[in-house]
Every structure is written in structure tokens, then in C-alpha cells.
Amino acid sequence: MVVTLQLPLSGGSLSPYTLSDTRLIIPPQSKLTSRIAFAAAHVVCDPLADKDPLHHAQIDWDATLAYRRRLWSLGLSVAEAMDTAQRGMGLDWIRAKELIRRSAAEARSVGGTIACGAGTDQLPPGPQVTLEQVEAAYEEQCAYVESCGSQVILMASRALAACAASPEDYERVYGKILRQVSRPVILHWLGETFDPALKGYWGHQDLDAAMEVCLRVIRSNPDKVDGIKISLLDADKEIQMRRQLPDGVRMYTGDDFNYPSLIRGDEQGFSHALLGIFDAIAPAASAAIQALDEGDLSRYEAIFEPTVALSRHIFQQPTYAYKTGIVFMAYLNGYQNHFRMLGGAEGARSIVHLSKLFVLADQAGLLESPELAVHRMKHVLNLAGIDRSTGGLYGAS
């Protein structure tokens, strides 16, 4: 059956869009072998909780954990309590602790792989914070994550960015924490595009100089670093750093613009993955990497290629608002029964943005139940003032 919707354009007009016949990607149900692939998972809020949604929104634990089970069932690993879960933008440390505890227990029950973010977000960032307080905050969070049985992802710290006076301060803090962890961690270098408060991380504005500081940290503690995820949206910088990592230290791409080529790699190496977009394109991510496992590069490219336009759209500036698109995809595909987010972040993207997301998801074969997705898209359009019965604007003559 041909289905056509009236979708809004940037100038305020409406344009018809007819759903494509792109086949839904159905990944094989087997383990991934050639690459480690973490999906940074989103959280589902409870829209019926009688709490201040801007500051005290409740998490729907059943739906949140069910989504993680889906990711594990596709062969993906879960990166928990990261920025995709609205860490620092709706999810505070108190609720992150419960999320980490519950998700780590769920991982054990199903045999899934998990790594959880440890940061310093119990501290208010500012020049009044000391390096000693940053170290204590990292120590508290790392100890908690490890006590839950999870690997640590050592997240970038807004507090450290605010109080560090030199690159040596970063080396001091990271060196102290790495000497204390019981198993190798994944470092996380999040660029200012994702979080403006992290501008000048590692003590330098220049990325090459910052990279050298980070590499010194890794080279001083190679047995305590499993790998590093960098989210700079700069493929050349990632490759440059990847080629300088000590043997045994992995690169995990956090580049939601260029992940297909970075994961595929070149004659000198490749990147594993720790990506927010893998939450939204999980079936395609699983199927593509399994094609890579089988050495079928043509199928790998064919699966991933149409997802790039969707990812670049979801992660367009302001990049930190990408979580809205991630949650919208889960809503369209029926993994949650509402489009509400912690902190009211469902309002961070326009109806025009969400409409184009719908189109790109359809063209990439990622609408798992097109009938449901169309029904929900019409509902969202209706809330934006587009009459679902006529396809026109309410009140228009």
C-alpha cells in the first residue's frame, strides 16, 4: 500500500512524502567477531510520574532495560550512563548510579557486555573546584562502577576542564586514577562540539597538542587503558591518533559522521566503535559488522552507506541535541510508547528536523514497522498543528 504524508519544510510550507519500499534490515543473530561495537544507550523517562520533568524526571526502568536487552540481542555491547543517556543534561550522578547498578545486573543476567561512564558530575564545575576534589570524585565513581561489576569508561570532566591550569594537571589527575583502577578502562575524549564546557581539554586548544598530552597519559599507563574513544568528528585526527597508540590499546571511534570508513579501517589499522548513533541504527550496525566479519565489504558498505545521512542529520549542530533524535527513533520504532525525555529535551529539535529524520530513517530501511511509524509521525505532526485528516495546517484558509 502506498502511504503519503504531508511533511513540513523549513520555509513553513508542506510537501508530500511517499514511503519508500526499502527493505528493513534484519541482522543475523550471532556474535560480532571482527570489531567491538558499543552502542551508547539512551534512557526512557516515565511520562506519568508526578515530578518536575525539568529537574526530577523519573526513569521508566522496564522500558530502559528492555532497550538494552534488545541491543545485546543484536550482538552489540552497551555503553551505559554516557552523554547519550543525557548524562549531565538531565541525568545526574544520583540517578546515574541506579542506572549503572540496574544495567550491570541486567548485563550479567543475559551475558551482555557493558561498560559504564565514571566522571565527576557530583561536582559543580568552576574555578572554586580543586584538583583534589576532582580526583576524589573520579575515585568515587570509578569505585562504584567497578563494584557493580562493570568496566569503567573514564569520561571527560567539566570540573577538571574548569580548574586545570596546565596540561600537567590533566596528567596528574588521570595518572592517579589509572593507577587505582582494578581493570583497564576506556578513556573518553569528548570534543567541545558535543559539550562546549570541555573546550580546551587536555590543556590545549590545538588538537595536535591536546592529543600529545592524551597520548602521554596512555603511554604512561598502557596496562590500565583498554582503549580510547574520541568524539571530535574529525576522521583524520582519529586516524592520526590511532596510529600512535601503544600496542594493545584500542581506538574506539566516537565519530558519528565517518564511522563506516573508520571501522572498516585501512592497511595500518581500524577503529572499534563506541557510538551514540548505534542506539538508533542498531539493526544496521549489527548487520554491517557481521558482513565485515565475513569479509563481505560490498555488503558492509551497502548497509552502512544510507545510515550516514541519517546520522549526520541527527548529530547536526547543536550537536549535543542529538539525544532528541535518538529517542525519536526509539519512539517511531515502538520501543517506547511516548516521546518524552528527561529535562524536556524532546523540545530540543524542530518539527522540520524530526520530519526529515523520519524520511532518512525510512530511506535507510530503519523503520521496523512502517505502519506504526507513520501513525506516530502523524501524531507528532498533529501536535505541531498539522491536521492529520487533511494534511494541511490547522487554521489555514
Secondary structure, 3 states (H helix, E strand, C coil): CCCEEEEECCCCCEEEEECCCCCCCCCCCCCCCCCCEEEECCCCECCCCCCCCCCCCCECHHHHHHHHHHHHHCCCEEEECCHHHCECCCECHHHHHHHHHHHHHHHHHHCCCEEEEECCCCCCCCCCCCHHHHHHHHHHHHHHHHHCCCEEEECCCHHHHHHCCCHHHHHHHHHHHHHHCCCCEEEEEECCCCCHHHCCHHHCCCHHHHHHHHHHHHHHCHHHEEEEEEECCCHHHHHHHHCCCCCCCEEEECCCCCHHHHHHCECCECCEEEECHHHHCHHHHHHHHHHHHCCCHHHHHHHHHHHHHHHHHHCCCCHHHHHHHHHHHHHHCCCCCCCCCHHHHHHHCCHHHHHHHHHHHHHCCCCCCHHHHHHHHHHHHHHCCECCCCCCECCCC
